Amino acid sequence: MASPELAGLIEGLRANGPDLTAPPPQVRAAFEEMLAAVPFSDDLSCDAINLGGIPGLRMASPDAEPATALLYLHGGAYVIGSAQAYRSLAAELARAAGAVAYSIDYRLAPEHPMPAAIEDAAAAYRALLAEGFDASRIVIAGDSAGGGLTLATLLALRDAGDPLPAAALLLSPWADLTGEAATLLGKAQEDPALTADGLSAMAGLYLANADPRDPRASPAFADLAGLPPLLIQVGTAEILLDDAIAVARAAGLAGVEARLAIWADMIHVWHAFAFMLPEGRAAIEEAGQFLRRHLG
């Protein structure tokens, strides 16, 4: 049974959520307008940064440990979204982890298809290392496409021989771009935010004729061996439920520590609405505890 807050949010998303099948400029504007309504706490700092040539934002709470970084990769199906739109979510996750948030504006499709986003995320991570952060004091987090991008970035870093971060957090990850996952249709009536048609349109723009089973695009099919511990959070009321389950399975097969947390009745990236949802605040707290544990 949905709480009044959740029911109201679902109603609003069904009525006013962006149409992912619309042209990119149109859906980008609608998405930014929607997330601009998310409040940003007065006690948080927010400054423009450049990490390895990638623009973004640095955000910190008063108690943040300066030597600990959370690199945040925003959602938006690789086509929409920005560090500005997701600044509250990134900052609150970092607050919960005791870290400083670094949220980047990686290049978006269709102007910059795969692997541009992966290259930018890896460059930002390497820039943190170059600035003196120890890999054991860095975590990477991302939601939706940013969750899939987090995995793809970890794989790129692993394959290049870079030191890997202490842990990674995946919120409602989009990790299978084939369009074949059963919950794309099986959960369609419950999900107020995403549709199979919308994701298919965005996947086409990001892939630009690449194989959707390419593990860089769909890390649910990748060999995840050697990756750091993962926390995967997903709701039962979202079409990407199978993606999260597939990632957890791939991690288990590869011998990677992974915790899959399935939240009853929760919708896609409910954490972004923590200002109005108690479940969002609880999920951020759970994520913070996981990240703090692996950051020591």
N, C-alpha and C positions, 0 to 999 in steps of 0.2 A: 504494500500500500504506500503510494507516494505521499510524502509530506506536502503540506500546502505550499511550501517554498519550491519544492521540486516540481509539483504540478503546475505552478505558475510559470516556472522557467520553461517547462516543456511546451506549454501553450504558447508562450512568446516565441520560442524557436520555430514551432510549426507555422506560426503566422508571419514571422518576420525574418527567419533565417535566410542567409544568402543562398542563391541558386547556383550550385557549382557547374551547371551546364551553360551558364551565361558566359559571354565573352570575358576574358581575363580582366580588362580594365573595369568593367562593370562589377564583377564579383569582388575584385580587390577593394573597391571603394565601399561596397556594402559591408564587407567583412571588417574593414578598419572602423567604420562607423559603429558597428555593433560592439566591438571590443573597446572602443573609446569610452564606453559607459562604465567599464570596470574601474572602480576606484583604485588609486595608488596611495598607499599609506604615507602620512606626512613625515614619519620618522625615517623614511628611506631616502638615501641620496640616489641621484641618477645623472650620469655624465656620459657624453658621447666619447667613444673610443675608436681605435683602429687596431685590429689584431692581425698582423701579417698581411696587411692590405685589405682586410675585411672590415667594413664599418659595423658599429654596434653600440651597445650601451653597457656601462658598468654600474651596478646597483649594489648598495650595501646597507645593512641595518646597523644600528649603533653597536651591537655586540658581535658583529662579524669578525672572524679571524682573517686578517689581511693576507696571510700566507696560504689560505685555503680558497680554492676557486671552484665554482660550479659553472661549467660551460653549457649554455642553454641553446638548444636548436628548436626553433618554434615550429608549430604546425601550420597547416594551410595547403596540404596536398601538393606541395612543391611549386605551387603557382601563386598563392596568395599568402598573406600574413607578413608580419614584420616584428622586429625586436620591440618597437614602440607598442604595438598592439598587445604583445605578450609580456610587457615589462612587469606587470603586477604578479603574474603567475611565476615568472622566473625569479623575481625578487623574494617572494614569499617562500618558495622552495629553498632558496639559498639561506634565507633566515632560519628556516627549520633545520637546515644542515649546518648552521654556524659558519657559512661560507660567504664569499663575495660572488655575486652573479655577474657573468659576462655573457650577454645575449647578442648574437650576431645576425646581421642581415646578409645571409648567404644568397647567391644569385638564384633567381627564380626562372622557371620555365613559363612560356615556351621560348622566351628570348635566350635562355641558357639551360638547355636540357641536361639530363644526366651525362657525365658525372660532375657537372659544375658545382652542385651543392656539396658533394662529398669533398671535392678539392678544397672548397672554401672552409668547410668545417675542420678538415685536417690542418689547413694552414693556420687557422685560429688556435687550435690546440698546440701546435708547434710554437706559435708565438708566445703562448703562456709559458711553455718550457724555456724559451729563450729569455723571457723576462725574469726567470729565476724560480718559478714554481716547480716544486718537485712533483713528479707524476703521482706519487703516493698521496699528494695533497690536492689532487684534481679529481673531480667527478664530472661526467657528462650526463645531461638529461635532455629529454625531448618528448614532445607530445605529438600524437597522430603521425603525419609524415615526418615530423622531427624525431619521433621514436624510431621509425625505420631508418632515418638518416643517422641517428646515434649508432645503431648497429653497423650500418655501412661504413661509417667513419672508423669505428673500432676495428673492423676488418681491414680497412685500408692501412691503418696505423700498424696493426699486427703484421700484415704482409710486408710492410716497409721496414720492419724491425724497430719501430719507435717504442719507447717505454709506454706502457698502457696506464690509464688512470686507475684509481682505486676501486671504482665501481661505476655502474651506469643505472639510470632510472628511465624506464619507458612507460609513458602514460598513454593508454589506448593506442598502441603503436599500429601504424599502417605498414605492414611488413610483407604483404603478398599482393602484388599488383596484377596478378593473372586474372582477377575477377571470378575465380572459381571457388572461393571459400563459401561453405554452405550458409553461414550466418549473414552473408550479404543479402540474401532473400529471406532466410529464416527469421531474422530479427528486424526486418524492414518495417513492420508495423509498430515496433516499439521505439525505434530510433528516430528522434525528432530533428536530428542535425545532419545526418548523412544519408545519401541514397547510392545504390549501386550504379545508376546512370551517371550521377555526378562524379563519383570516383573514377569511373571508366573514362570520362571525358578528361579529367585531370591526369590520369595515368598516361593517356595518349600524348598529351602535351609534354610530359616529363620524359617519357621513353623515346619519343621521336623515332619510332620504328625499331628501337632496340628490343631484344627479347625480354618479355616481362618476367621470365624466370632467371634472368641474370641476377646473381646474388647481390650485386650492388643496388639493384632496384627492389628486389624481393629477398631480403636477408632471412626470411623464414625458411628459405631453401638452402641457405649457406651452411658450411661447416664452421661452427662457432668455436671450435677448439681454441683454447688459450685466452679467451676473453675474460675480463674481470667479472666479479659477481654482478648479477642483474636483479633488479626488482621490476616486475611487470605488473602494473595496475590497470584493470579494465572493468567496465560495468557489464551487467547482464542485459542492459537495454541498448546495446549498440551493435551495429552490423560488423564491426571489426573484432568482435569477441573471438572468432576463430583465428585471427591473426595473432592475438596475444597467446592463445593456447599453442599455436604452431611454433612460436618463438620459444616458449618454455620447453616444448618437446625437443626442439633442435638443440637447445642448451643442454638438456639432460642427456641426449644422445652423445653430445660432445664432451661430457664430463665437466660442464661449467656450472658453478653454483648459481641457481636461479630460484627466485620466489615468485610465484604467480598468485596475485591477490585479486580475486574476482568479487566485486562489490555488487550486492543485490540491488536491482532497480536503478543503478546509476547509468547515466547517459555519457556520451562521448566527451572525454576530458572535462568531467564535472568539477575538477579542481579549479578551473578557470573562474568558477562562480562561487568560490569559497566565501566571498564577502556576503553571500546570501544563503549558502547551503552549509549546514553543520557537517554534512558528509564530506564536503569539499575540504573543510578545515581538518577533519579527521584524517583524510587521505594524505594531505600535505604533511601532517604530523607523522604519520606512519612512514612516509617517504623520508622525512628528515631523520628519523631514528635509524633507518636503514643506512643512510648515507653517513651519518655520524659514526656509526659502528665501524664502517669500513675505512673511514678517514682516521680512525683511532682516537 
